[in-house]
Amino acid sequence: MPLIGSVADDLTGATTTGVLLARSKARTAVFFNVEAAQKGEGVEELDAILISSNSRALPANEAYGKVKAATDALKEMGVKYFQKRIDTTLRGGVGVEIDAMLDQLPEGTVAVVVPAMPQSRRILVGGYSVIDGVALINTPVAKDVRTPVKENYIPRLLSGQTRRKVGLVTLDKVLAGDEAIREALKEQRGAGCEVIVVDGITLEDVENIAQACISLNWNVVTVDPGPFTAKMAYYRDLIQEEEPNLPPEAEEAGKTVLIAAGSATPVTKKQMGILCEDARHVRISVEPLPLIEGGDEALDEVYRAVHKAVELLKSGEQPRAILFETALHGELLNLDEEDAKRHYAGGMSADRINAGLGMIIAQVLEIVGRERIAGLYTTGGDTMVNVCYQLGVECIEVMDYVIPQTDVGRLVGSPYDGLPVVGKGGLTGNDNTACDIVTRLFREAARK
């Protein structure tokens, strides 16, 4: 029976937390929605279960309903300890989703919010979020097309979203150790705060916050990107020490990695540019406008990309990797404007682009067969969801990460059961991360 349960606002967020638990010897699976989790076979054999509510870009009332349903499902499965997984950059309606979870849990439950993920250089100082040395509102996240973040002071950001009183435990208390943290948490709760934000800049800070919470013996919902939840699970004796889960070196001949790049960030563009400097890695640019238009135009564009990829895969010099991308060439589209031109609902253009990438990957796999494919690599949570949807997959067993927030798993169910997959957020990694992911997928393909 799973004792640890999490609701994440997107799929890559769910895998990021899941991998930390999996690296700590917890059998962990990520489900794409509530329905998939409820019908999932072997759930009772899991130690941790994570459900993506796909709610980050939804209106507040819809996001609330999605998180409520997921929380209720986890309760029915017997989950004892809950996490509201949040993005490291606080995108989406975090406060609303905290309310949705707390409203379903026993009275007196406290949400302790620890946004720090030091492994990825995401920290919180004085209540202000700092991403890789840059104030949150000065990062590309502030200009995110669907979920921009315009408030850097996290207690104020949450106060504008939740019905509950929000408190803050500052870095001076955290640096003083777990006893000082414990007293500061008690003070905030005594002041009527049910949502308490806590500063942190190192994993030791996160560990001390977890120890303080355990010693208070409160019913705590962890609200974080993953490290705080993992430390709480460790001190509750639910998991072991975290360690890598590396497969052996592998022979690469005769296989290809398929890449679907749905992210348009400068980070992704640089990573894919460096990847394609290697002649063994082939880029197939997919035009986004036909995909947005839909109908025959979209099908023709999908066919063109699939036909080109199949020709390459059946050639004498099979590529090591094939990159399908829609936003890394030409002028970057304003998807809000594309929605408005066509009188689409908000986000529909992005959904159609990602669906097109999913169709391409699915058709290539169907034509050439999975034995020719080492694994799948997707950038962006929506892209991963669409690729897996087209493959008939609604669950991933997570195993490890290449780097934090770049997660390795295996597809569960469908004819592609066991196929390795790596999902990466658009803002994570260094210049060589794409190259490292491709190499890792070849090793995963050889894992017994």
C-alpha positions in Angstrom: 0.0 0.0 0.0 1.4 3.4 -0.9 2.0 5.5 2.2 3.3 8.6 0.4 1.0 10.4 -2.0 1.5 13.5 -4.1 -0.5 15.7 -6.4 1.6 17.6 -8.9 0.4 20.3 -11.2 2.2 18.8 -14.2 3.8 15.6 -15.2 7.5 16.6 -15.1 6.9 18.0 -11.6 5.5 14.6 -10.5 8.5 12.7 -11.9 10.9 15.1 -10.2 9.6 14.3 -6.8 9.1 10.6 -7.7 12.7 10.2 -8.7 14.0 11.4 -5.4 11.8 8.8 -3.7 12.8 6.1 -6.2 16.5 6.8 -5.7 15.8 6.2 -2.0 14.5 2.6 -2.6 10.8 3.4 -2.7 8.8 1.7 -5.5 7.3 4.8 -7.2 4.9 5.4 -10.1 3.6 8.6 -11.6 0.1 8.6 -13.1 -1.0 11.1 -15.7 -4.5 11.7 -14.1 -6.8 10.5 -11.4 -8.6 8.0 -13.6 -5.3 6.3 -14.6 -4.3 6.0 -10.9 -7.7 4.5 -9.9 -7.6 1.8 -12.5 -3.8 1.2 -12.3 -2.8 -2.4 -11.7 -0.3 -3.1 -8.9 -0.9 0.1 -7.0 -1.0 -1.8 -3.8 2.6 -2.8 -4.4 3.9 0.8 -4.6 5.5 2.7 -1.7 4.7 6.1 -3.3 2.2 7.3 -5.8 2.1 10.6 -7.6 -0.8 12.0 -9.7 -0.5 14.8 -12.2 -3.5 17.1 -12.0 -2.4 18.9 -15.2 -3.7 22.0 -13.5 -1.0 24.6 -13.6 -2.6 26.7 -16.4 -6.2 26.1 -15.4 -8.6 28.7 -13.9 -8.7 28.6 -10.1 -12.0 26.7 -9.8 -10.9 24.1 -12.3 -7.5 23.6 -10.6 -9.2 23.3 -7.2 -11.5 20.5 -8.5 -8.6 18.6 -10.1 -6.5 18.7 -6.9 -9.5 17.8 -4.7 -10.3 14.8 -6.9 -6.7 13.6 -6.8 -6.4 14.1 -3.0 -9.6 12.1 -2.5 -8.3 9.3 -4.7 -5.0 9.1 -2.7 -7.0 8.9 0.5 -9.0 6.0 -0.8 -5.8 4.2 -1.6 -4.7 4.4 2.0 -2.1 7.2 1.7 -1.0 8.6 5.0 1.5 11.3 4.1 0.6 13.9 1.5 2.6 16.3 -0.7 1.4 19.2 -2.9 4.2 19.2 -5.4 4.9 22.7 -6.7 7.0 24.1 -9.5 10.4 25.4 -8.4 9.4 28.7 -9.9 6.0 28.9 -8.2 4.0 28.9 -11.5 0.3 28.2 -11.4 -2.3 28.6 -8.7 -0.2 27.2 -5.8 -2.3 28.8 -3.1 -5.6 27.5 -4.6 -4.1 24.0 -4.9 -3.0 24.1 -1.3 -6.5 24.9 -0.2 -7.9 22.1 -2.3 -5.7 19.6 -0.6 -6.1 20.9 3.0 -9.8 21.0 2.6 -9.8 17.2 2.2 -7.5 16.5 5.1 -8.1 16.4 8.9 -8.7 19.7 10.6 -5.5 21.2 12.0 -3.3 20.0 9.1 -0.6 22.5 8.3 0.9 23.2 4.9 4.7 23.8 5.3 6.0 25.4 2.1 9.7 24.8 1.3 10.3 26.0 -2.3 14.0 25.4 -2.1 15.6 22.8 -4.5 19.3 23.5 -3.9 20.3 20.7 -6.3 19.0 22.9 -9.1 20.1 26.2 -7.6 16.6 27.2 -6.6 16.6 28.8 -3.1 14.4 31.1 -0.9 15.9 34.0 1.1 13.8 36.3 3.2 10.8 34.9 1.4 12.2 35.9 -2.0 12.7 33.2 -4.6 16.2 33.2 -6.3 16.7 31.0 -9.4 20.4 30.2 -10.3 21.5 33.5 -8.7 18.7 35.6 -10.4 15.5 37.0 -8.8 12.6 34.9 -9.9 10.8 37.8 -11.7 13.9 38.5 -13.8 14.1 34.9 -15.2 12.4 33.6 -18.3 9.7 32.2 -16.1 8.4 35.7 -15.5 7.5 35.8 -19.2 6.1 32.3 -19.5 3.4 32.3 -22.1 0.8 30.4 -20.1 1.7 30.9 -16.4 3.9 34.0 -15.9 5.1 34.7 -12.4 5.1 38.4 -11.5 5.5 38.3 -7.7 8.9 37.5 -6.2 7.9 37.6 -2.5 6.4 34.1 -2.0 4.3 34.8 1.1 2.6 37.7 -0.8 2.2 35.5 -3.9 0.5 32.8 -1.9 -1.7 35.2 0.1 -3.2 36.3 -3.1 -4.2 32.8 -3.9 -5.2 31.0 -0.7 -8.0 31.6 1.8 -5.7 30.8 4.6 -3.3 33.0 6.6 0.3 32.7 5.3 3.4 32.9 7.6 7.1 33.0 7.0 10.1 31.4 8.8 13.1 33.4 7.8 16.7 32.3 7.1 18.1 33.4 10.4 15.9 30.9 12.2 16.7 28.2 9.7 20.5 28.7 10.0 20.1 28.5 13.8 19.1 24.8 13.5 16.1 22.6 14.0 15.3 23.8 17.5 15.0 27.4 16.4 13.0 26.3 13.3 10.7 24.4 15.6 10.0 27.4 17.8 9.5 29.7 14.8 7.0 27.2 13.2 5.1 27.1 16.5 5.1 30.9 16.7 3.6 31.2 13.1 1.0 28.6 13.9 0.1 30.3 17.1 -0.5 33.5 15.1 -3.1 31.6 13.1 -1.1 30.6 10.0 -2.1 27.4 8.3 0.3 27.9 5.4 3.9 28.5 6.5 6.7 29.4 4.0 10.2 28.5 5.2 13.5 29.9 3.8 16.3 27.5 2.7 19.5 27.7 0.6 21.1 24.3 1.2 20.0 20.7 1.5 21.2 20.8 5.1 18.6 23.6 5.6 15.9 21.5 4.1 17.0 18.5 6.3 16.8 20.7 9.5 13.3 21.9 8.5 12.2 18.3 8.1 13.6 17.3 11.5 11.8 20.3 13.1 8.5 19.3 11.6 8.9 15.7 12.7 9.7 16.7 16.3 6.5 18.8 16.4 4.4 15.8 15.5 2.1 17.9 13.4 0.0 16.6 10.6 2.0 18.3 7.8 1.4 18.5 4.1 4.7 19.1 2.4 4.5 21.8 -0.3 7.7 21.7 -2.3 9.5 20.6 -5.5 10.6 17.4 -3.9 13.6 17.6 -1.5 11.6 18.5 1.6 9.1 15.7 0.9 12.0 13.2 0.5 13.7 14.4 3.8 10.4 14.1 5.6 9.9 10.5 4.3 13.5 9.6 5.4 13.0 10.8 8.9 9.6 9.0 9.1 11.6 5.8 8.2 9.7 5.3 5.0 12.7 5.5 2.6 16.4 4.9 2.7 19.4 7.2 1.9 19.2 8.5 -1.6 21.7 7.1 -4.1 22.1 6.9 -7.9 20.5 4.0 -9.8 22.9 3.8 -12.8 22.8 1.0 -15.4 26.0 -0.3 -17.0 27.7 1.0 -20.1 25.8 -0.1 -23.3 26.3 -0.9 -26.9 24.6 1.7 -29.1 24.6 0.2 -32.5 21.3 -0.3 -34.3 19.2 2.0 -32.1 18.1 5.6 -32.1 16.8 8.0 -29.5 13.6 10.0 -30.5 13.4 13.5 -29.1 10.3 15.7 -29.0 11.2 19.3 -28.1 8.1 21.2 -27.1 10.0 23.8 -25.1 10.9 27.2 -26.6 13.2 28.4 -23.9 16.7 29.8 -24.7 18.1 27.0 -22.5 16.5 24.3 -24.6 17.5 26.0 -27.8 21.2 26.1 -26.7 21.1 22.5 -25.5 19.6 21.2 -28.8 22.0 23.3 -30.8 25.0 21.7 -29.2 23.4 18.2 -29.5 23.0 18.8 -33.3 26.7 19.8 -33.7 27.3 16.0 -33.7 26.5 14.8 -37.2 25.0 11.6 -35.8 22.1 13.7 -34.4 19.6 14.8 -37.0 17.1 17.7 -36.6 13.7 17.6 -38.3 12.0 21.0 -38.0 8.2 20.7 -37.8 6.3 23.8 -38.8 4.0 24.8 -35.9 1.3 26.8 -37.9 -0.1 23.7 -39.7 -0.3 21.9 -36.4 -2.2 24.9 -34.9 -4.6 25.0 -37.9 -5.4 21.3 -37.5 -7.2 19.1 -40.0 -5.5 18.1 -43.2 -2.8 20.7 -42.8 -1.7 19.2 -39.5 -1.9 15.7 -40.8 0.2 16.6 -43.8 2.9 18.2 -41.6 2.9 15.1 -39.3 3.2 12.8 -42.4 6.1 14.9 -43.8 8.1 14.6 -40.5 7.3 10.9 -40.0 8.3 10.1 -43.6 11.6 11.9 -43.3 12.4 10.1 -40.0 11.5 6.7 -41.3 13.8 7.2 -44.3 16.6 8.1 -42.0 16.0 5.1 -39.7 15.9 2.7 -42.7 19.0 4.2 -44.2 22.5 2.6 -44.0 23.6 5.2 -41.5 20.9 5.1 -38.8 21.0 8.4 -36.7 22.0 8.1 -33.1 19.2 10.6 -32.3 16.4 12.3 -34.2 15.2 15.7 -32.9 11.6 16.8 -33.7 11.2 20.5 -32.9 8.6 23.2 -33.6 10.0 26.2 -31.8 13.8 26.1 -32.2 13.9 27.4 -35.7 12.4 30.5 -37.4 10.5 33.2 -35.6 9.0 32.3 -32.2 5.2 32.4 -32.3 3.1 34.2 -29.8 0.7 31.4 -29.0 -1.8 33.7 -27.2 -2.0 35.7 -30.4 -2.5 32.6 -32.5 -5.3 31.5 -30.1 -6.9 35.0 -30.5 -6.7 35.0 -34.3 -8.6 31.7 -34.5 -11.0 32.3 -31.6 -9.5 29.3 -29.8 -9.7 28.8 -26.1 -6.6 29.8 -24.2 -3.8 27.3 -24.6 -5.3 25.5 -27.6 -2.5 26.4 -30.0 0.1 25.0 -27.6 -2.0 21.9 -27.1 -2.3 21.3 -30.8 1.5 21.7 -31.3 2.2 19.2 -28.5 -0.4 16.8 -29.9 1.3 17.0 -33.3 4.7 16.1 -31.8 3.0 13.2 -30.0 1.5 11.9 -33.2 4.9 12.0 -34.9 6.6 10.0 -32.2 3.8 7.4 -32.1 3.7 6.9 -35.9 7.5 6.6 -36.1 7.5 3.9 -33.4 4.6 2.1 -35.0 6.3 2.0 -38.4 9.9 1.1 -37.4 9.2 -0.9 -34.2 10.3 -0.4 -30.6 13.4 -2.6 -31.0 15.0 0.1 -33.2 14.4 2.8 -30.5 16.6 3.2 -27.5 14.2 5.5 -25.7 12.3 8.8 -25.8 13.4 12.2 -24.7 10.8 15.0 -24.2 11.2 18.6 -23.1 8.2 20.2 -21.4 5.5 18.5 -19.3 2.8 19.0 -21.9 4.9 17.5 -24.6 5.6 14.4 -22.5 1.9 14.0 -21.7 0.9 14.2 -25.4 3.6 11.8 -26.5 2.5 9.3 -23.9 -1.2 9.8 -24.7 -0.6 9.0 -28.4 1.2 5.8 -27.3 -1.6 4.8 -25.0 0.5 5.2 -21.9 -0.8 6.8 -18.6 1.8 5.7 -16.1 5.6 5.9 -15.8 7.6 4.0 -13.2 10.4 6.5 -12.2 13.9 5.3 -11.5 16.6 7.9 -11.4 17.7 11.3 -12.8 20.3 12.4 -15.2 20.5 15.7 -13.3 17.9 17.0 -10.9 14.7 17.8 -12.7 15.7 15.6 -15.7 14.1 12.3 -14.8 14.5 8.8 -16.1 11.7 6.3 -16.1 10.0 3.5 -18.0 6.6 3.5 -19.7 4.0 1.3 -18.0 1.4 -0.5 -20.1 0.7 -0.5 -23.9 2.9 -2.2 -26.5 5.8 0.0 -25.4 5.8 -1.2 -21.8 9.3 -0.8 -20.4 10.6 1.6 -23.0 13.0 4.2 -21.3 11.9 7.8 -21.3 13.5 11.0 -20.0 11.4 14.1 -19.3 13.1 17.5 -18.8 11.8 20.9 -18.0 12.6 23.6 -20.5 14.6 25.7 -18.0 16.9 23.0 -16.5 20.3 21.8 -17.3 23.6 23.1 -18.7 24.7 23.3 -22.3 25.6 19.6 -22.6 22.5 18.2 -20.8 20.8 17.1 -24.1 23.9 15.1 -25.0 24.1 13.5 -21.6 20.4 12.5 -21.8 20.9 10.7 -25.1 23.8 8.8 -23.7 21.9 7.8 -20.6 18.9 6.5 -22.7 21.2 4.1 -24.5 22.4 2.8 -21.2 18.8 2.5 -19.9 17.9 0.5 -23.0 20.4 -2.1 -22.0 19.3 -2.4 -18.4 18.0 -5.8 -17.5 
